[in-house]
Amino acid sequence: MIIRSNKVTPEFLDTLKIKDKAYFISIEDYKGFRIKVNPSGRISFVTYARIKGGGKPRTITHGSKNKLPFPVAIDLHIQSIDLLNKGIDPNLLKKTKRDQLYGSIKFIDLANEYISSKKLSGEHSDQHSDHNSKYLIATKLKAFHEDNIENITIEKLESWFRNNKHTPAASKNALMLLSKIFKYATATGFYHLQNNPVSELKDSLFIGNQKTSKKQLDLESEYSEYLYNLCDPMSEYSLNPITRNIIYLMTITGLKKNDILNLKKDQIIENSHININRRKSFIQIVPITNDIQSILDHTNEYLSSETKSFNSDFIFYNPRTKKPITNLRKSFSKISSSFEWNVYPESIRKSFANICDQVAIPRKHYYQLLGIRESYVPHSDGILEHEQIKNLRDSLSCVQDEINNKCPLIVPGRYSRISDLLYP
């Protein structure tokens, strides 16, 4: 028996009835994902879907609710669907079959595949890729070339790190790269790896993390998780609606934190675009897309209902104090709780810039959206000015489409935008 549902909370799982026969609950938002309720009382999460090319549906069991949080089960389901779409049976990645499949894959092969994927996606420049490949991997991580990734243990890493203390900066960079390769291996099917040995080594040797000012979200292994936390479908973080709107606007525009916190209503020009004054009389133009309009509308409605007749010059403000918001640390701390580091505004801006590169918008639009240098020149001819803003809006929409595609909660036919989830 299959019961369809779209309401999944810890309370919902705890109140499921035990019956004489096993039954399934399918979740409407995640095609192929099921909750199995056994007569013994065990409640487990499974994926039931066909592999690319047809054949009988596969059943992939992820684990029980006692050991596996629901959001993690959803992540494993999405990974399983991705593998099935690639023609790979996730069941072959488990136990002895998994060992047979991956036993011949060496670390050097995965490392080269990681470098190639980052270069092709545009996340890493040619120079950065060459440095990683020809120096960090070829020289600093040479000791692991012939190892299977499962054989790279914390003991081996500790020995390697102590032997490379004469080059501390390069060793830390190599270790950071190795950690990303482990995450890449997990994202591409090695999710049976319970722990990243690099993280354990850093804890045991008190190795400091990369400076936050230089940290970026990995678009393959971290960005989707960041979007999931921002949407907060299970209400784990209880994000303040206004600060979440600010962070969401930052995510889909690449605007600097202070530009958004200080944004005033008179900077909204005829519901067409946002003007931000830069030095040397340069005006940064941010065209208003449907997603941006959703944020502005929701913010206005929420604050109007909370403050009644109060009217502020600022778009975003604290409804209790009626003053502009100045601190986002608490919200960023909540969103970062599942990461090994604290996500912060500049890392979101850098991610936006990387996605702009991925979708290959015109370079002058790239500079304009990020407010790096003057590329939009207003004209006295209103028609020409309108056309320039329209073209810039098309580029920004392409970037926002790509951001929406990276959100794990997007369900074709039901939700196609993050704003659909945040502002139903």
Stockholm file with secondary structure:
# STOCKHOLM 1.0

chainA/1-424         MIIRSNKVTPEFLDTLKIKDKAYFISIEDYKGFRIKVNPSGRISFVTYARIKGGGKPRTITHGSKNKLPFPVAIDLHIQSIDLLNKGIDPNLLKKTKRDQLYGSIKFIDLANEYISSKKLSGEHSDQHSDHNSKYLIATKLKAFHEDNIENITIEKLESWFRNNKHTPAASKNALMLLSKIFKYATATGFYHLQNNPVSELKDSLFIGNQKTSKKQLDLESEYSEYLYNLCDPMSEYSLNPITRNIIYLMTITGLKKNDILNLKKDQIIENSHININRRKSFIQIVPITNDIQSILDHTNEYLSSETKSFNSDFIFYNPRTKKPITNLRKSFSKISSSFEWNVYPESIRKSFANICDQVAIPRKHYYQLLGIRESYVPHSDGILEHEQIKNLRDSLSCVQDEINNKCPLIVPGRYSRISDLLYP
#=GR chainA/1-424 SS CEEEECCCCHHHHHTCCCCSSCEEEEETTSTTEEEEECTTSCEEEEEEECCTTCCSCEEEEEEETTTSCHHHHHHHHHHHHHHHHTTCCGGGGSHHHHHHHHTTCCHHHHHHHHHHHHHHHTSSCHHHHHHIIIIIIIIITGGGTTSCGGGCCHHHHHHHHHHTTTSHHHHHHHHHHHHHHHHHHHHTTCTTCCSCHHHHHHHHTTCCCCCGGGCCCCTTTTHHHHHHHHHCTTCSSCCCHHHHHHHHHHHHHCCCHHHHHTCBGGGEETTTEEEEECGGGCEEEEECCHHHHHHHHHHHHHHHHHHTTCCCSBSSCCTTTCSCCCCCHHHHHHHGGGSSSCCCHHHHHHHHHHHHHHHTCCHHHHHHHHTSSCCCCCCSCHHHHHHHHHHHHHHHHHHHHHHHHTCTTCBTTTBCSHHHHHCC
#=GC SS_cons         CEEEECCCCHHHHHTCCCCSSCEEEEETTSTTEEEEECTTSCEEEEEEECCTTCCSCEEEEEEETTTSCHHHHHHHHHHHHHHHHTTCCGGGGSHHHHHHHHTTCCHHHHHHHHHHHHHHHTSSCHHHHHHIIIIIIIIITGGGTTSCGGGCCHHHHHHHHHHTTTSHHHHHHHHHHHHHHHHHHHHTTCTTCCSCHHHHHHHHTTCCCCCGGGCCCCTTTTHHHHHHHHHCTTCSSCCCHHHHHHHHHHHHHCCCHHHHHTCBGGGEETTTEEEEECGGGCEEEEECCHHHHHHHHHHHHHHHHHHTTCCCSBSSCCTTTCSCCCCCHHHHHHHGGGSSSCCCHHHHHHHHHHHHHHHTCCHHHHHHHHTSSCCCCCCSCHHHHHHHHHHHHHHHHHHHHHHHHTCTTCBTTTBCSHHHHHCC
//
